Amino acid sequence: MNRRHTVTDSPYGPLTLVATDGVLSGLYMTGQRHRPPEETFGDRDPRPFTEVVRLLDAYHARELTEFDLPLHLAGTPFQRSVWELLRKIPYGETRSYGELAELLGKPGASRAVGLANGKNPVGIIVPCHRVIGAGGGLTGYGGGLERKQRLLAFEGALHGALHGARDGGPASAPPAGPVAETLF
């Protein structure tokens, strides 16, 4: 297993990008809960991350609403199924942990969904920030609640998240970019 990493700037602070065998396997914020130790990231090398950095820059410039790139997500089968659902939550919308549990066919598993969400190794690109509590409130976020709030506000989903709306859709049309095909 060959690992490489780089650090790139973002509006949310430095982001550490990690690739396993040339495929993105981690995107970690400074101070992030469940962040692996630095020594597991491999040598510093920006070359495997050119496309990822380009896409992140487009996202931050409001030119991209959905990331389409290969990911190497190491986790349990249940975690990977949750992370796959996260990728299907449309830009500018939110879902509750309970809604995701229902979609997985495990209606009593909202806590387990929350734990899997918290262990997401590729934040922002796998948009775990779009998951909120059943009452619409902001709940835990590995990158910190302030970052979650900023990400949701940036995407136009904050108003709905704070007021319990199912989809908290953006106040205006989202920026141009691919439209997600979703289960929602």
PyRosetta script that sets phi, psi and omega in degrees:
from pyrosetta import init, pose_from_sequence

init()
pose = pose_from_sequence("MNRRHTVTDSPYGPLTLVATDGVLSGLYMTGQRHRPPEETFGDRDPRPFTEVVRLLDAYHARELTEFDLPLHLAGTPFQRSVWELLRKIPYGETRSYGELAELLGKPGASRAVGLANGKNPVGIIVPCHRVIGAGGGLTGYGGGLERKQRLLAFEGALHGALHGARDGGPASAPPAGPVAETLF")
pose.set_psi(1, 118.0)
pose.set_omega(1, -178.6)
pose.set_phi(2, -100.8)
pose.set_psi(2, 120.7)
pose.set_omega(2, -179.9)
pose.set_phi(3, -117.2)
pose.set_psi(3, 141.8)
pose.set_omega(3, 176.1)
pose.set_phi(4, -137.5)
pose.set_psi(4, 158.2)
pose.set_omega(4, 176.5)
pose.set_phi(5, -147.6)
pose.set_psi(5, 163.8)
pose.set_omega(5, 171.6)
pose.set_phi(6, -149.9)
pose.set_psi(6, 169.0)
pose.set_omega(6, 176.6)
pose.set_phi(7, -124.1)
pose.set_psi(7, 132.9)
pose.set_omega(7, 179.2)
pose.set_phi(8, -127.5)
pose.set_psi(8, 150.9)
pose.set_omega(8, 178.9)
pose.set_phi(9, -80.5)
pose.set_psi(9, 152.7)
pose.set_omega(9, 175.7)
pose.set_phi(10, -152.6)
pose.set_psi(10, 167.2)
pose.set_omega(10, 175.1)
pose.set_phi(11, -63.6)
pose.set_psi(11, -11.9)
pose.set_omega(11, -177.7)
pose.set_phi(12, -106.9)
pose.set_psi(12, 16.6)
pose.set_omega(12, -178.6)
pose.set_phi(13, 97.7)
pose.set_psi(13, 179.7)
pose.set_omega(13, -179.7)
pose.set_phi(14, -62.0)
pose.set_psi(14, 138.9)
pose.set_omega(14, 176.0)
pose.set_phi(15, -114.6)
pose.set_psi(15, 127.3)
pose.set_omega(15, 175.3)
pose.set_phi(16, -93.2)
pose.set_psi(16, 120.3)
pose.set_omega(16, 178.6)
pose.set_phi(17, -101.7)
pose.set_psi(17, 134.1)
pose.set_omega(17, -179.7)
pose.set_phi(18, -124.7)
pose.set_psi(18, 135.6)
pose.set_omega(18, 176.1)
pose.set_phi(19, -118.8)
pose.set_psi(19, 138.6)
pose.set_omega(19, 173.2)
pose.set_phi(20, -113.6)
pose.set_psi(20, 120.1)
pose.set_omega(20, -177.0)
pose.set_phi(21, 50.9)
pose.set_psi(21, 40.5)
pose.set_omega(21, 175.2)
pose.set_phi(22, 82.5)
pose.set_psi(22, 2.4)
pose.set_omega(22, -177.9)
pose.set_phi(23, -117.4)
pose.set_psi(23, 135.2)
pose.set_omega(23, -178.9)
pose.set_phi(24, -55.4)
pose.set_psi(24, 125.4)
pose.set_omega(24, 179.9)
pose.set_phi(25, -127.9)
pose.set_psi(25, -5.5)
pose.set_omega(25, 179.2)
pose.set_phi(26, -158.1)
pose.set_psi(26, 142.3)
pose.set_omega(26, 170.8)
pose.set_phi(27, -140.8)
pose.set_psi(27, 108.7)
pose.set_omega(27, -172.6)
pose.set_phi(28, -121.6)
pose.set_psi(28, 138.9)
pose.set_omega(28, 176.6)
pose.set_phi(29, -91.3)
pose.set_psi(29, 158.5)
pose.set_omega(29, 175.4)
pose.set_phi(30, -61.6)
pose.set_psi(30, 132.4)
pose.set_omega(30, 178.5)
pose.set_phi(31, 73.3)
pose.set_psi(31, 13.3)
pose.set_omega(31, -177.2)
pose.set_phi(32, -68.9)
pose.set_psi(32, 136.3)
pose.set_omega(32, 174.3)
pose.set_phi(33, -66.4)
pose.set_psi(33, 144.7)
pose.set_omega(33, -179.5)
pose.set_phi(34, 66.4)
pose.set_psi(34, 21.6)
pose.set_omega(34, 176.1)
pose.set_phi(35, -77.3)
pose.set_psi(35, 125.9)
pose.set_omega(35, 179.3)
pose.set_phi(36, -66.0)
pose.set_psi(36, 160.8)
pose.set_omega(36, 177.7)
pose.set_phi(37, -63.3)
pose.set_psi(37, 144.3)
pose.set_omega(37, -179.3)
pose.set_phi(38, -51.1)
pose.set_psi(38, -38.8)
pose.set_omega(38, -175.4)
pose.set_phi(39, -65.0)
pose.set_psi(39, -13.1)
pose.set_omega(39, 178.0)
pose.set_phi(40, -87.7)
pose.set_psi(40, -5.7)
pose.set_omega(40, -175.4)
pose.set_phi(41, -81.5)
pose.set_psi(41, -11.6)
pose.set_omega(41, -178.8)
pose.set_phi(42, 80.6)
pose.set_psi(42, -172.7)
pose.set_omega(42, -178.2)
pose.set_phi(43, -67.4)
pose.set_psi(43, 151.5)
pose.set_omega(43, 176.5)
pose.set_phi(44, -80.7)
pose.set_psi(44, 125.2)
pose.set_omega(44, -176.2)
pose.set_phi(45, -159.7)
pose.set_psi(45, 111.7)
pose.set_omega(45, -177.1)
pose.set_phi(46, -75.3)
pose.set_psi(46, -14.9)
pose.set_omega(46, -172.9)
pose.set_phi(47, -57.3)
pose.set_psi(47, -42.2)
pose.set_omega(47, -178.3)
pose.set_phi(48, -70.0)
pose.set_psi(48, -5.6)
pose.set_omega(48, -170.0)
pose.set_phi(49, -112.2)
pose.set_psi(49, 9.8)
pose.set_omega(49, -176.7)
pose.set_phi(50, -55.6)
pose.set_psi(50, -49.1)
pose.set_omega(50, -178.5)
pose.set_phi(51, -68.8)
pose.set_psi(51, -39.8)
pose.set_omega(51, 179.2)
pose.set_phi(52, -61.8)
pose.set_psi(52, -46.4)
pose.set_omega(52, 179.7)
pose.set_phi(53, -63.3)
pose.set_psi(53, -41.2)
pose.set_omega(53, 177.7)
pose.set_phi(54, -59.7)
pose.set_psi(54, -44.5)
pose.set_omega(54, -179.9)
pose.set_phi(55, -67.9)
pose.set_psi(55, -40.6)
pose.set_omega(55, 177.1)
pose.set_phi(56, -63.0)
pose.set_psi(56, -41.5)
pose.set_omega(56, 177.1)
pose.set_phi(57, -61.4)
pose.set_psi(57, -41.4)
pose.set_omega(57, 178.4)
pose.set_phi(58, -64.7)
pose.set_psi(58, -40.2)
pose.set_omega(58, 177.0)
pose.set_phi(59, -61.0)
pose.set_psi(59, -48.9)
pose.set_omega(59, -178.5)
pose.set_phi(60, -66.6)
pose.set_psi(60, -23.6)
pose.set_omega(60, 177.3)
pose.set_phi(61, -89.5)
pose.set_psi(61, 5.1)
pose.set_omega(61, -179.1)
pose.set_phi(62, 65.3)
pose.set_psi(62, 29.3)
pose.set_omega(62, 178.4)
pose.set_phi(63, -103.5)
pose.set_psi(63, -5.9)
pose.set_omega(63, -175.9)
pose.set_phi(64, -140.9)
pose.set_psi(64, 133.3)
pose.set_omega(64, 179.9)
pose.set_phi(65, -116.8)
pose.set_psi(65, -8.3)
pose.set_omega(65, -178.3)
pose.set_phi(66, -146.0)
pose.set_psi(66, 133.8)
pose.set_omega(66, 179.3)
pose.set_phi(67, -94.0)
pose.set_psi(67, 130.4)
pose.set_omega(67, 177.6)
pose.set_phi(68, -125.1)
pose.set_psi(68, 89.6)
pose.set_omega(68, 176.7)
pose.set_phi(69, -151.5)
pose.set_psi(69, 154.1)
pose.set_omega(69, -179.3)
pose.set_phi(70, -67.1)
pose.set_psi(70, 143.6)
pose.set_omega(70, 178.6)
pose.set_phi(71, -130.0)
pose.set_psi(71, 147.2)
pose.set_omega(71, 173.7)
pose.set_phi(72, -111.6)
pose.set_psi(72, 93.8)
pose.set_omega(72, -175.5)
pose.set_phi(73, -102.4)
pose.set_psi(73, 106.5)
pose.set_omega(73, 179.2)
pose.set_phi(74, -88.6)
pose.set_psi(74, 121.7)
pose.set_omega(74, 179.0)
pose.set_phi(75, -176.8)
pose.set_psi(75, 179.9)
pose.set_omega(75, 177.5)
pose.set_phi(76, -70.7)
pose.set_psi(76, 162.1)
pose.set_omega(76, 175.9)
pose.set_phi(77, -55.2)
pose.set_psi(77, -39.2)
pose.set_omega(77, 179.4)
pose.set_phi(78, -65.2)
pose.set_psi(78, -46.0)
pose.set_omega(78, 178.6)
pose.set_phi(79, -58.5)
pose.set_psi(79, -45.8)
pose.set_omega(79, -179.1)
pose.set_phi(80, -63.2)
pose.set_psi(80, -34.7)
pose.set_omega(80, 178.3)
pose.set_phi(81, -68.1)
pose.set_psi(81, -37.3)
pose.set_omega(81, 176.0)
pose.set_phi(82, -65.7)
pose.set_psi(82, -46.2)
pose.set_omega(82, -178.6)
pose.set_phi(83, -62.2)
pose.set_psi(83, -34.7)
pose.set_omega(83, 177.0)
pose.set_phi(84, -65.5)
pose.set_psi(84, -40.0)
pose.set_omega(84, 176.7)
pose.set_phi(85, -65.5)
pose.set_psi(85, -37.3)
pose.set_omega(85, 178.7)
pose.set_phi(86, -58.3)
pose.set_psi(86, -39.4)
pose.set_omega(86, -178.9)
pose.set_phi(87, -65.4)
pose.set_psi(87, -15.8)
pose.set_omega(87, -177.9)
pose.set_phi(88, -98.1)
pose.set_psi(88, -1.9)
pose.set_omega(88, 176.2)
pose.set_phi(89, -76.3)
pose.set_psi(89, 119.8)
pose.set_omega(89, -176.7)
pose.set_phi(90, -63.1)
pose.set_psi(90, 148.8)
pose.set_omega(90, 173.5)
pose.set_phi(91, -51.8)
pose.set_psi(91, 135.3)
pose.set_omega(91, 176.8)
pose.set_phi(92, 81.9)
pose.set_psi(92, 5.9)
pose.set_omega(92, 179.6)
pose.set_phi(93, -125.4)
pose.set_psi(93, 163.1)
pose.set_omega(93, 176.1)
pose.set_phi(94, -130.2)
pose.set_psi(94, 161.2)
pose.set_omega(94, 172.9)
pose.set_phi(95, -136.5)
pose.set_psi(95, 155.6)
pose.set_omega(95, 177.0)
pose.set_phi(96, -92.0)
pose.set_psi(96, 161.4)
pose.set_omega(96, 176.3)
pose.set_phi(97, -58.1)
pose.set_psi(97, -40.1)
pose.set_omega(97, 179.2)
pose.set_phi(98, -63.6)
pose.set_psi(98, -39.8)
pose.set_omega(98, 177.7)
pose.set_phi(99, -62.4)
pose.set_psi(99, -41.7)
pose.set_omega(99, 178.7)
pose.set_phi(100, -65.5)
pose.set_psi(100, -40.4)
pose.set_omega(100, 178.2)
pose.set_phi(101, -60.8)
pose.set_psi(101, -42.7)
pose.set_omega(101, 177.2)
pose.set_phi(102, -59.8)
pose.set_psi(102, -45.9)
pose.set_omega(102, -179.6)
pose.set_phi(103, -63.0)
pose.set_psi(103, -28.7)
pose.set_omega(103, 177.2)
pose.set_phi(104, -80.6)
pose.set_psi(104, -4.8)
pose.set_omega(104, -177.7)
pose.set_phi(105, 77.5)
pose.set_psi(105, 20.4)
pose.set_omega(105, -179.5)
pose.set_phi(106, -130.7)
pose.set_psi(106, 71.8)
pose.set_omega(106, -172.1)
pose.set_phi(107, -59.3)
pose.set_psi(107, -22.1)
pose.set_omega(107, 179.4)
pose.set_phi(108, -93.0)
pose.set_psi(108, 9.1)
pose.set_omega(108, -171.6)
pose.set_phi(109, -104.0)
pose.set_psi(109, 27.3)
pose.set_omega(109, -177.2)
pose.set_phi(110, -62.9)
pose.set_psi(110, -34.2)
pose.set_omega(110, 176.9)
pose.set_phi(111, -66.3)
pose.set_psi(111, -42.1)
pose.set_omega(111, 178.6)
pose.set_phi(112, -64.4)
pose.set_psi(112, -37.7)
pose.set_omega(112, 175.8)
pose.set_phi(113, -62.4)
pose.set_psi(113, -42.4)
pose.set_omega(113, 178.4)
pose.set_phi(114, -61.8)
pose.set_psi(114, -41.4)
pose.set_omega(114, 178.4)
pose.set_phi(115, -65.3)
pose.set_psi(115, -43.2)
pose.set_omega(115, 178.1)
pose.set_phi(116, -64.1)
pose.set_psi(116, -41.5)
pose.set_omega(116, 178.5)
pose.set_phi(117, -58.2)
pose.set_psi(117, -42.7)
pose.set_omega(117, -179.0)
pose.set_phi(118, -67.1)
pose.set_psi(118, -21.9)
pose.set_omega(118, -179.5)
pose.set_phi(119, -97.5)
pose.set_psi(119, 8.0)
pose.set_omega(119, 177.8)
pose.set_phi(120, -53.7)
pose.set_psi(120, 120.6)
pose.set_omega(120, -177.3)
pose.set_phi(121, -84.3)
pose.set_psi(121, -6.4)
pose.set_omega(121, -175.6)
pose.set_phi(122, -131.1)
pose.set_psi(122, 70.3)
pose.set_omega(122, 179.6)
pose.set_phi(123, -56.7)
pose.set_psi(123, 163.3)
pose.set_omega(123, -178.3)
pose.set_phi(124, 66.6)
pose.set_psi(124, -57.2)
pose.set_omega(124, -179.2)
pose.set_phi(125, -68.6)
pose.set_psi(125, -42.6)
pose.set_omega(125, 168.1)
pose.set_phi(126, -99.8)
pose.set_psi(126, 99.1)
pose.set_omega(126, -162.1)
pose.set_phi(127, -76.4)
pose.set_psi(127, 70.0)
pose.set_omega(127, 178.5)
pose.set_phi(128, -65.8)
pose.set_psi(128, -17.8)
pose.set_omega(128, 177.4)
pose.set_phi(129, -66.6)
pose.set_psi(129, -15.5)
pose.set_omega(129, -177.9)
pose.set_phi(130, -85.6)
pose.set_psi(130, 6.2)
pose.set_omega(130, -179.9)
pose.set_phi(131, -104.7)
pose.set_psi(131, 130.9)
pose.set_omega(131, -174.8)
pose.set_phi(132, -127.4)
pose.set_psi(132, 173.0)
pose.set_omega(132, 177.5)
pose.set_phi(133, -72.4)
pose.set_psi(133, 164.7)
pose.set_omega(133, -177.5)
pose.set_phi(134, -58.1)
pose.set_psi(134, -34.6)
pose.set_omega(134, -179.8)
pose.set_phi(135, -85.7)
pose.set_psi(135, 4.0)
pose.set_omega(135, 178.6)
pose.set_phi(136, 92.7)
pose.set_psi(136, -0.8)
pose.set_omega(136, -178.7)
pose.set_phi(137, -83.2)
pose.set_psi(137, 158.0)
pose.set_omega(137, 175.7)
pose.set_phi(138, -74.3)
pose.set_psi(138, 130.4)
pose.set_omega(138, 177.5)
pose.set_phi(139, -116.3)
pose.set_psi(139, -169.3)
pose.set_omega(139, -174.6)
pose.set_phi(140, -47.8)
pose.set_psi(140, 152.8)
pose.set_omega(140, 175.6)
pose.set_phi(141, -151.8)
pose.set_psi(141, 128.9)
pose.set_omega(141, -176.9)
pose.set_phi(142, -56.8)
pose.set_psi(142, -29.9)
pose.set_omega(142, 179.7)
pose.set_phi(143, -89.2)
pose.set_psi(143, 1.4)
pose.set_omega(143, -178.7)
pose.set_phi(144, 100.3)
pose.set_psi(144, 142.7)
pose.set_omega(144, -177.6)
pose.set_phi(145, -62.2)
pose.set_psi(145, -32.2)
pose.set_omega(145, 178.6)
pose.set_phi(146, -62.8)
pose.set_psi(146, -42.6)
pose.set_omega(146, 178.1)
pose.set_phi(147, -66.1)
pose.set_psi(147, -40.8)
pose.set_omega(147, 178.6)
pose.set_phi(148, -59.6)
pose.set_psi(148, -46.1)
pose.set_omega(148, 179.6)
pose.set_phi(149, -60.4)
pose.set_psi(149, -43.1)
pose.set_omega(149, -179.9)
pose.set_phi(150, -65.6)
pose.set_psi(150, -41.3)
pose.set_omega(150, 178.9)
pose.set_phi(151, -64.2)
pose.set_psi(151, -44.3)
pose.set_omega(151, 179.5)
pose.set_phi(152, -66.0)
pose.set_psi(152, -39.3)
pose.set_omega(152, 177.6)
pose.set_phi(153, -64.4)
pose.set_psi(153, -42.5)
pose.set_omega(153, 179.0)
pose.set_phi(154, -58.1)
pose.set_psi(154, -41.3)
pose.set_omega(154, -178.7)
pose.set_phi(155, -83.4)
pose.set_psi(155, -4.6)
pose.set_omega(155, -179.9)
pose.set_phi(156, 81.7)
pose.set_psi(156, 16.4)
pose.set_omega(156, -177.3)
pose.set_phi(157, -102.1)
pose.set_psi(157, -4.7)
pose.set_omega(157, -173.1)
pose.set_phi(158, -64.8)
pose.set_psi(158, -44.5)
pose.set_omega(158, -178.1)
pose.set_phi(159, -56.0)
pose.set_psi(159, -49.2)
pose.set_omega(159, -179.3)
pose.set_phi(160, -65.6)
pose.set_psi(160, -37.3)
pose.set_omega(160, -179.7)
pose.set_phi(161, -63.6)
pose.set_psi(161, -41.5)
pose.set_omega(161, -177.6)
pose.set_phi(162, -76.9)
pose.set_psi(162, -17.6)
pose.set_omega(162, -178.4)
pose.set_phi(163, -112.0)
pose.set_psi(163, 14.2)
pose.set_omega(163, 173.0)
pose.set_phi(164, 76.1)
pose.set_psi(164, 11.9)
pose.set_omega(164, 178.5)
pose.set_phi(165, -68.2)
pose.set_psi(165, 145.4)
pose.set_omega(165, -179.4)
pose.set_phi(166, -62.4)
pose.set_psi(166, -42.5)
pose.set_omega(166, -174.9)
pose.set_phi(167, -118.8)
pose.set_psi(167, -6.4)
pose.set_omega(167, 174.3)
pose.set_phi(168, 43.8)
pose.set_psi(168, 34.2)
pose.set_omega(168, -174.0)
pose.set_phi(169, -50.0)
pose.set_psi(169, 156.6)
pose.set_omega(169, -177.2)
pose.set_phi(170, -65.5)
pose.set_psi(170, 151.5)
pose.set_omega(170, 179.9)
pose.set_phi(171, -67.9)
pose.set_psi(171, -29.2)
pose.set_omega(171, 175.6)
pose.set_phi(172, -130.6)
pose.set_psi(172, 172.4)
pose.set_omega(172, -178.2)
pose.set_phi(173, -59.4)
pose.set_psi(173, 141.2)
pose.set_omega(173, 178.3)
pose.set_phi(174, -68.1)
pose.set_psi(174, 162.3)
pose.set_omega(174, 179.0)
pose.set_phi(175, -60.6)
pose.set_psi(175, 159.8)
pose.set_omega(175, 179.3)
pose.set_phi(176, -61.3)
pose.set_psi(176, 146.1)
pose.set_omega(176, 178.5)
pose.set_phi(177, 160.7)
pose.set_psi(177, 176.1)
pose.set_omega(177, -179.6)
pose.set_phi(178, -61.0)
pose.set_psi(178, 145.7)
pose.set_omega(178, 176.9)
pose.set_phi(179, -99.0)
pose.set_psi(179, 131.5)
pose.set_omega(179, -177.3)
pose.set_phi(180, -73.6)
pose.set_psi(180, 137.5)
pose.set_omega(180, 168.8)
pose.set_phi(181, -85.9)
pose.set_psi(181, 125.6)
pose.set_omega(181, -170.9)
pose.set_phi(182, -128.5)
pose.set_psi(182, 167.9)
pose.set_omega(182, 173.2)
pose.set_phi(183, -95.5)
pose.set_psi(183, 1.6)
pose.set_omega(183, -169.7)
pose.set_phi(184, -98.4)
pose.dump_pdb("model.pdb")
